[in-house]
Amino acid sequence: MAAQRSALTEQQRANRARWYPRLSIAGNYGGIGRAVGQVQGTGALQGTLSFTVFDRDRDGEQREIESRIQRLDYQMADLRLGLEEDIRTALLALDSSADEVRVAQQGEELANKELELARERFQAGVANNLEVISAQASLERAQDNRILAVTRYSDAKMALARALGGTEKSYTKYLQ
């Protein structure tokens, strides 16, 4: 888009330059005579100055170029805003998924403690094995939640890499 805008700007300058006066000079020099010894130099020099007085076509062309430049400016601004929005969205998703990973880790730690306490109560004869099985199921759910949270976090990092551009060159630093 920037190259297109540059080309249109150059075309706009060329269109304005058509209104400038044009000066052209032409010349001719040669020899005239019947024999080599009688040749005399002869020449002509001509100058022309041209002014454009009436050319309504140029005004329409100028307006068309200006509107095309303005359209490109709007498209580039829209693209810039879209890129900024993508980056902001990716950063928010990254923060959210990082918080989700922390909460999932805390949930897994809590489920581990719950399982330890249930096993101790079972060994002490205070509870039955149903409580241990329930604690094991809670731990399994907590581990699944942590895996999903870590996956979302990795996805959010890759989304940020895509939003920033150059993913092919720098994707390895986002995988850590």
C-alpha positions in Angstrom: 0.0 0.0 0.0 2.9 2.4 0.8 4.4 1.7 -2.7 1.0 2.3 -4.3 0.7 5.6 -2.4 4.2 6.6 -3.5 3.4 5.9 -7.1 0.1 7.9 -6.9 2.0 10.8 -5.3 4.5 10.7 -8.2 1.6 10.6 -10.7 0.0 13.6 -8.9 3.3 15.6 -9.2 3.5 14.7 -12.9 -0.1 15.8 -13.4 0.7 19.2 -11.7 3.8 19.5 -13.8 1.7 19.5 -17.0 0.6 23.0 -16.2 4.2 24.3 -16.1 5.4 26.2 -19.2 7.5 24.0 -21.6 10.6 25.3 -23.3 12.1 23.3 -26.1 15.1 24.2 -28.3 16.0 22.5 -31.5 19.0 23.2 -33.8 20.6 22.1 -37.0 24.0 22.7 -38.4 25.5 21.5 -41.6 27.5 22.5 -44.7 26.3 23.8 -48.0 28.3 24.2 -51.2 29.1 22.6 -54.6 32.7 21.6 -54.0 34.5 20.6 -50.9 36.5 23.8 -50.9 33.4 26.0 -51.2 31.4 24.5 -48.4 30.1 27.1 -46.0 28.5 26.4 -42.6 24.8 26.9 -42.3 22.4 26.2 -39.4 19.2 27.0 -37.7 18.2 27.4 -34.1 14.6 27.3 -33.0 13.1 27.9 -29.5 9.5 27.2 -28.5 7.7 28.2 -25.3 4.3 26.5 -24.7 1.7 27.4 -22.0 -1.3 25.3 -21.1 -4.2 27.6 -20.8 -7.3 25.4 -21.1 -7.2 21.7 -20.1 -10.2 20.7 -18.0 -9.2 17.1 -18.3 -6.3 17.7 -15.9 -8.6 18.9 -13.1 -10.6 15.7 -13.2 -7.5 13.5 -13.3 -6.1 15.5 -10.3 -9.3 14.9 -8.3 -9.2 11.2 -9.2 -5.6 10.8 -8.0 -6.3 12.7 -4.8 -9.3 10.5 -4.0 -7.3 7.4 -4.7 -4.5 8.6 -2.3 -7.1 9.4 0.3 -8.7 5.9 -0.1 -5.2 4.4 0.4 -4.6 6.5 3.4 -7.9 5.3 4.9 -7.0 1.7 4.1 -3.6 2.0 5.7 -5.0 3.7 8.8 -7.7 0.9 9.0 -5.0 -1.7 8.6 -2.9 -0.1 11.4 -5.8 0.0 13.7 -6.6 -3.7 12.9 -3.0 -4.7 13.7 -3.1 -2.7 17.0 -6.4 -4.4 17.9 -4.9 -7.9 17.1 -1.9 -7.2 19.3 -4.0 -5.9 22.2 -6.3 -8.9 21.9 -3.4 -11.2 21.9 -1.8 -9.5 24.9 -5.1 -9.7 26.9 -5.5 -13.4 26.0 -1.9 -14.0 27.1 -2.5 -12.3 30.5 -5.8 -14.1 30.9 -4.3 -17.5 30.1 -1.3 -16.8 32.4 -3.7 -16.2 35.2 -5.6 -19.3 34.3 -2.4 -21.4 34.5 -1.7 -20.0 38.0 -5.2 -20.8 39.2 -5.0 -24.3 37.7 -1.7 -24.9 39.4 -3.2 -23.8 42.7 -6.2 -26.0 42.1 -3.9 -29.0 41.4 -1.9 -28.3 44.6 -5.1 -28.1 46.6 -6.3 -31.4 45.1 -3.0 -33.1 46.0 -3.4 -31.9 49.6 -7.0 -33.1 49.6 -5.8 -36.5 48.4 -3.1 -36.7 51.0 -5.6 -35.9 53.8 -8.1 -38.4 52.4 -5.5 -41.1 52.4 -4.4 -40.3 55.9 -8.0 -40.4 57.1 -8.5 -43.7 55.4 -5.4 -45.2 56.9 -6.4 -43.9 60.3 -9.8 -45.6 59.8 -11.8 -42.4 60.1 -13.0 -42.4 56.4 -13.8 -45.0 53.8 -12.2 -45.5 50.4 -15.0 -43.5 48.7 -13.4 -40.3 50.0 -10.0 -41.3 48.6 -11.6 -42.1 45.2 -13.4 -38.8 45.2 -10.1 -37.0 46.0 -8.3 -38.9 43.2 -11.0 -37.8 40.7 -10.7 -34.2 41.9 -6.9 -34.4 41.4 -7.5 -35.8 37.9 -9.8 -33.0 37.0 -7.3 -30.4 38.4 -4.5 -32.0 36.3 -6.7 -31.8 33.2 -7.6 -28.2 33.9 -3.9 -27.4 34.3 -3.1 -29.1 30.9 -5.9 -27.1 29.2 -4.6 -23.9 30.8 -1.1 -24.5 29.7 -2.4 -25.3 26.2 -4.4 -22.1 26.1 -1.3 -20.2 27.3 0.8 -21.6 24.5 -1.9 -20.8 22.0 -2.0 -17.2 23.3 1.7 -16.9 23.0 1.5 -18.0 19.3 -1.4 -15.6 18.7 0.8 -12.8 20.0 3.6 -13.9 17.7 1.3 -13.9 14.7 0.0 -10.5 15.6 3.5 -9.1 15.9 4.5 -10.6 12.6 7.6 -12.6 11.6 6.3 -15.8 13.2 8.4 -18.0 11.0 11.6 -16.4 12.2 10.9 -16.1 15.9 8.3 -18.8 16.9 10.9 -20.7 19.0 11.2 -17.9 21.6 7.4 -18.0 22.0 7.4 -21.8 22.7 9.5 -21.5 25.9 
